[in-house]
Amino acid sequence: MRQRFHDIAGVPDVVGAIDCTHIGVYPPAETATDYLDRTRRHSIIAQAVVNADGMFQDIYVGWPGSVHDQRVFRNSPLSEQIRQGRWVTGNDVLLADSGYALSNKVIAPFDCRGHRQLTGESERAFTCAHSRTRTVVERAFGRLKTRFRILHDAVEGNVGGVVETVTACMTLHNLAILLNDTDDFVDTQPPDEYPQEPFRMEAAANATGRQRRQQLLNDMIAAGVL
């Protein structure tokens, strides 16, 4: 799988791409405001790690739509497993968008706005390669919502039932890929997704995360990718 990701844009050591998508719900009346996401729609959040084939490798579904992606990740079983040295091990990394805090296991892109020096050019090239690789997760969400049109609108039922429905759809999505069922494939980002405010990485990123991202960039320069 590392090689499959590397073949996309030359980024080494990638074993998955992580992101969140929103699923419309009819929320409990007493906590309805908690479910209002940044598009002012009531929703729950589905976090997923996707492999290079667009299959869901880890899912975590159910947080209210108002919650930031980084908070969902920080409270997920996956985050705890990574802290314990499991799931993403050795030099392996996950690629994430700027809504996630940078760490040595979760690599968010450089913020290259305003950079003019050679280093800035390299960082822009890395961020482009990072984006090309990471978008497998956005395409996976697009495919999921194309296959299961129920996920485009608010899903009927209580929130717990919606979590089960989304989990079942994601499982069936994987099965469809294994069976090479791609008749309804649309290679687009879900239309209801909007970028959220970038996570303030410089304030939250630890030194090992910055060093790991720079090491990936240096490895790509040395390999002639950048």
N, C-alpha and C positions, 0 to 999 in steps of 0.2 A: 504493500500500500504506500510506503514511503516513495517507492519508485514511480508509482502511478501519479502521486501528487507532484513529484519532481518533474515529471514529463510535461506538466501543464505550463510551467513558467520558470522552472529551474530552482525553486525554493527547496532547500534540503530539510530533512528530518521532520517533515510534516506527516502526522498520522490522522488528522481530522480538522474539520472547520466547524466552528461553533457559532450559533446565532439563535435569536428568538423570533417567533412569529406570534401574531395575535389572532385569537379565535373568538368570534362574537358570541355573547351569551346573554341570557335574561337573568340578571343578578338578583340576589336576595334584596328586598326593598330596604332593609335596615342598613345594608352596607353598599348600596348601589354606587355611591360616589367613589368607593375604592376601586371599582372596576372600570372607571372612565380612563381610557388610554389617551395618548396625545392626539388622536384624531377625533376625540370626544365621542367615541363609541364604547359601549360596555363590552369588555372582552376579558379572556384569560390568556396567559402567556404559555407558549410551548417552547421550551429550550431544547435544542438538539445538537448533537455532534454528528456530522455526516462524513462518510468516506468519499474517495475520489469517484466512486461509481454512483454517488447520490443516494446511498442507503443510510438509514438512520442507525447509528451505532450506540447512541445513548440518548435517552429522552427524559425530560422532567417537565411535567405539565400541571398547571393549576393555579399559579400565582395570579392575583388580580392585575388587570391591565395597566393600572397606574404605577406599578413598580418598575424601577429601572432594571435593565438587563443585567447589570453588574451585581445588583443585590440578589436577583434570582440565582445567578451563578454562584455567588458567595455562600448561599444557603442550600445549594444542591448537593446530593450525595456524590456527584462527580467531583466537586471541589474538595470535599473531604477525602475522597480516594486519592486525588492528586497530592494533597497535603501529606498523606500517609505513604507516598511513594508508589502508589498503584495506578494502573490504567494508563497514564502517560508517564513513561519511565525513561531513564537514561537521557539521551539527547533529544528525545521526541518532544514535539511541540504541537499545540493547536493554534490555528489562525483565527483571529477574531477581528471585528471592526472596532472603530474608535469608541464604541459604547462600553468597551471592556477595559479594565485596568491591565496594564502591562505587567507581566511576570516572566519568570524564566520558563514557564510551561505554556503560557497563553500570550501569543505575540500579536499585539495590535500594531497598526501601521504608524510610520512617522507622520507627524504633522509638518508637511513640507511647505506650507504657505509662507511666502516671503523669502524663502531660501534662494540665494543667487550664486553661492560659491560651488566649487566642484563637489564638495561633500553633499551640498544640497541636491545636486543633479543625481548623485548616486542614491541618495535617500528617496528622491522622486521615482527613480527607476525601480528601486526595491519595493516601494509602495504600490507601483503599478503591477509588478509581478505578484505581490502579496494579494492584491485585489482580484487579479485573474484567477488565482488559486482558490481564494476564499469563497468566491461566488458560487462554488458548487453547492453550498448550503442554501443560498437564496434560490437557486434553480430547483433544489429538492423541495423547498416549500412551495414553489410554483407548481411543480408536478403534482405534489400532494393535493393542492387545492383544485387542480384541474381534474384529477381522478375522482375526487370526492367533493362534489359541488356543494354538499351540505355545509362544508367548512367556509364557504364564501359569505354566508349570512349568519345571523345569530342562530345558534344551534338550540333546538327545543330541549327542555328538561332542566333539572337542577344542575348546579355547577359540578357536583360529583359525577353525575351521569355524563356531562359533557366531557369531563376529563377521561372517562372510560371510552367514550366515542372517539375522541382524538387519538388516544393510545391505540385503539383498534385500527383506525385508518392508517396510522403510521406503520403499524405492523403489516397490514395488507399491502401498503406501498412497497415495503421491502420484498414481500412475496412476489408482487408483480414484477419487480426488477429481476428477481431470481428466475422467474418464468419467462423473462424477455418480453413482457407485455408492455409495449411502448406505443400502442396505437393512439393513445390520447395524450401523448407527450407534447407539452408546450414549453419551450426553453426560455421562459421569462420569469422575472421577479414578480411575486404576487402584487396585484394592483393596489391592495390596501396597505402596503408597507411603506412607512415613511422613516427616513433616518432620524434617530433621536439625537439629542445634544451629546457631543463628544464627552466621554468621561475624562475628567481632568487628570491625565496620565502623569504629568510632571509632578503633581502633588502626591499622587498615590503610588507611582511606579517605584519599585525598589531597584537598587543598583544592579542586582543580578539580572533583572528583566531587561534593563537597558543594555547590559553587556551581552546578553544572549541575542538580542535583536541585532546588535552591531556585529556580533560574530556571524550570524546568518548572512548579513550583507557582505561582510568580508569574504566569506566562503564563496558567495556567488561571484564576487569580483575575481577571486583567484581562479574560479572555474571558467571564467570568460563569459558568464551569463549576463553580467551587467557591464 
